[in-house]
Each structure stands twice: as C-alpha cells, then as structure tokens.
Amino acid sequence: MSEEVPITDDREPALLVTAMVDHVLDLAATWTVWDGRPVPEGDRIYTPHKAIRRVADHLVDHLAEVEARLAGRPTIPDDWHASAITTPADLAPFTDQDLDEAVSRLTRLGHIWADRLTVLTADQLDQSPGEGWTFRQIVFHLTDSAGYADAVGKLSAAGPGH
C-alpha cells in the first residue's frame, strides 16, 4: 500500500468506496473454502480474516481522521500494526458465519463513508480542513485497501487460482 500522495480524478468518491467494498466482498464470498495456508505477498502474508481486518481497520482509521478534521480536533496518531502482523485470529478458518459478519461490517462501513462523502461539497473534498491529504485523496487511497483482499484472491475448492 502506497504512502505517496494519491492521484485523483473526477470519479464520484462515494461510489469508489462502495465499489471497493463490493469488490472485497465478492472475493470474500469464495473464502469459505480457504485451506488454512497463509498467502505470501511481498514480505507479508495474508489470510481471509487478515484481509477483512485490514480493510475494516483502514476504513475506520481514515473515517476517524475525516471526522476529527471536520470537527476541528486533532487526529488520533496512527499506532496500527497494520499488515505487519498476523494475529492468531487471522489464522482461524473463514466460515460462512465469518463471511456473514464481514458482509455486515464492511457494507455498513461503506455506507457510512458514502453518506459522509455525499454531503461534502467539492471544496470540502478538495480543500479539506486540517493537515494531511484532501478528503478526495484519502478516498482514492482507501481504494488501495482492496489490495489486501486481492492478495488472498478468489478461491475455489480446487485451490487458489482455480
């Protein structure tokens, strides 16, 4: 995930977030057949639970940033371990119930983001209060969250890539 200033364009920010969530959930729908082996990606490893955790954490982290900046408060320092760690919970089997929970969690987060972004003016998106990236840049950065799910990929009972 890049920390360079995100390149933006004229696509609707609210739709970008919900499309990213839809993409992640489309992949996650195949993860109940995961064989328990973490998927290496660069110097990290990924699992279905880790991918969902990272997407949700990324959405929450930047939502807190946007809300704090709109309220004129300082943002909370970023102390996430992010994808650098793999927790024991990340290694658990990914069940139908886990998928149901992920759908509920990420769909709601996507809608919260869409609702927030829809009421912001173009000036607020591009001349955002406080320090840091503009809100539009943050949204384009959030779309990189799909990379966590892409690392796991679409699975089938025949194994990865089948």
C-alpha positions as CSV (number, residue, x, y, z in Angstrom):
1,M,0.0,0.0,0.0
2,S,1.5,3.3,-1.1
3,E,2.0,6.3,1.1
4,E,2.6,8.6,-1.9
5,V,0.0,11.3,-2.4
6,P,-2.8,9.5,-4.2
7,I,-3.7,10.6,-7.7
8,T,-7.3,11.5,-8.0
9,D,-9.7,12.1,-10.9
10,D,-13.4,13.1,-11.4
11,R,-14.9,9.8,-10.3
12,E,-17.5,10.1,-7.5
13,P,-15.8,9.4,-4.2
14,A,-18.8,7.8,-2.5
15,L,-19.1,5.3,-5.4
16,L,-15.4,4.5,-5.2
17,V,-15.6,3.4,-1.6
18,T,-18.7,1.3,-2.1
19,A,-17.3,-0.3,-5.2
20,M,-14.1,-1.2,-3.3
21,V,-16.2,-2.8,-0.5
22,D,-18.3,-4.7,-3.1
23,H,-15.0,-6.0,-4.7
24,V,-13.7,-7.2,-1.4
25,L,-16.9,-8.9,-0.5
26,D,-17.1,-10.6,-4.0
27,L,-13.7,-12.1,-3.2
28,A,-14.6,-12.9,0.4
29,A,-17.6,-14.9,-0.8
30,T,-15.1,-17.5,-2.1
31,W,-13.0,-17.7,1.1
32,T,-15.0,-20.3,3.0
33,V,-13.0,-22.9,1.1
34,W,-9.7,-21.5,2.3
35,D,-7.3,-24.3,3.2
36,G,-5.7,-22.5,6.1
37,R,-2.4,-21.7,4.4
38,P,-1.5,-18.0,4.5
39,V,-0.8,-16.4,1.1
40,P,2.6,-14.7,0.8
41,E,2.6,-11.3,-0.8
42,G,6.0,-9.5,-0.8
43,D,7.3,-9.5,2.8
44,R,3.8,-10.1,4.3
45,I,1.4,-12.9,4.5
46,Y,-2.4,-12.7,4.1
47,T,-5.4,-14.7,5.2
48,P,-9.1,-14.1,4.7
49,H,-9.5,-12.8,8.3
50,K,-6.4,-10.6,8.0
51,A,-7.7,-9.1,4.7
52,I,-11.1,-8.3,6.2
53,R,-9.5,-6.9,9.4
54,R,-7.2,-4.6,7.3
55,V,-9.9,-3.3,5.1
56,A,-12.2,-2.6,8.0
57,D,-9.3,-1.0,10.0
58,H,-8.4,1.2,7.1
59,L,-11.9,2.4,6.6
60,V,-12.3,3.1,10.4
61,D,-8.9,4.8,10.6
62,H,-9.5,7.3,7.8
63,L,-13.1,7.8,8.8
64,A,-11.9,8.9,12.2
65,E,-9.4,11.2,10.5
66,V,-12.0,12.8,8.3
67,E,-14.5,13.3,11.2
68,A,-11.8,14.7,13.5
69,R,-10.7,17.2,10.9
70,L,-14.3,18.3,10.2
71,A,-14.8,18.8,13.9
72,G,-11.6,20.8,14.2
73,R,-10.0,18.3,16.5
74,P,-6.5,16.8,16.2
75,T,-6.5,13.3,14.6
76,I,-5.6,10.3,16.6
77,P,-2.0,9.2,15.9
78,D,-1.7,6.1,13.8
79,D,-0.5,3.2,16.0
80,W,-1.9,0.4,14.0
81,H,0.3,-2.7,13.5
82,A,-1.5,-2.9,10.1
83,S,-0.5,-5.8,7.9
84,A,3.0,-6.1,9.5
85,I,1.5,-8.6,12.0
86,T,-0.6,-11.7,11.6
87,T,-2.6,-12.4,14.7
88,P,-3.8,-15.9,15.8
89,A,-7.3,-14.8,14.9
90,D,-6.1,-14.1,11.4
91,L,-5.2,-17.8,11.1
92,A,-8.6,-19.1,12.0
93,P,-10.8,-20.9,9.5
94,F,-13.0,-18.5,7.5
95,T,-16.6,-19.8,7.9
96,D,-20.0,-18.9,6.5
97,Q,-20.7,-17.0,9.7
98,D,-17.4,-15.1,9.3
99,L,-18.5,-14.2,5.8
100,D,-21.9,-13.0,7.1
101,E,-20.1,-10.8,9.7
102,A,-17.7,-9.4,7.1
103,V,-20.6,-8.5,4.8
104,S,-22.5,-6.8,7.6
105,R,-19.4,-4.9,8.9
106,L,-18.0,-3.8,5.5
107,T,-21.3,-3.0,4.0
108,R,-22.2,-0.7,6.9
109,L,-18.7,1.0,6.8
110,G,-19.1,1.5,3.1
111,H,-22.5,3.1,3.6
112,I,-21.2,5.3,6.4
113,W,-18.4,6.5,4.1
114,A,-20.8,7.1,1.2
115,D,-23.2,9.1,3.4
116,R,-20.4,11.2,4.8
117,L,-18.9,11.9,1.3
118,T,-22.2,12.7,-0.3
119,V,-22.8,15.7,2.0
120,L,-19.4,17.2,1.5
121,T,-19.0,19.9,-1.1
122,A,-16.4,19.8,-3.9
123,D,-14.5,22.4,-1.9
124,Q,-14.5,20.3,1.2
125,L,-13.3,17.3,-0.8
126,D,-10.5,19.3,-2.4
127,Q,-9.7,22.0,0.2
128,S,-10.2,19.8,3.3
129,P,-9.7,21.3,6.7
130,G,-6.7,20.4,8.9
131,E,-3.4,18.9,7.9
132,G,-2.9,15.9,5.6
133,W,-4.3,14.7,2.3
134,T,-7.5,16.2,1.0
135,F,-10.6,14.1,1.7
136,R,-10.7,13.2,-2.1
137,Q,-7.1,11.9,-1.8
138,I,-8.0,9.9,1.2
139,V,-10.8,8.2,-0.6
140,F,-8.6,7.3,-3.6
141,H,-6.0,6.0,-1.1
142,L,-8.8,3.9,0.6
143,T,-9.4,2.1,-2.7
144,D,-6.0,0.6,-2.3
145,S,-7.5,-1.4,0.6
146,A,-8.8,-3.8,-2.0
147,G,-5.2,-5.0,-2.3
148,Y,-5.5,-6.9,1.0
149,A,-8.3,-8.9,-0.4
150,D,-6.6,-9.2,-3.8
151,A,-3.7,-10.8,-2.1
152,V,-5.9,-13.7,-0.9
153,G,-7.7,-13.7,-4.3
154,K,-10.7,-15.6,-5.5
155,L,-10.6,-19.1,-4.1
156,S,-12.3,-22.3,-5.1
157,A,-12.5,-25.8,-3.7
158,A,-9.7,-26.8,-6.2
159,G,-7.4,-24.3,-4.6
160,P,-6.1,-20.8,-5.3
161,G,-6.5,-19.6,-8.9
162,H,-8.8,-22.4,-9.9
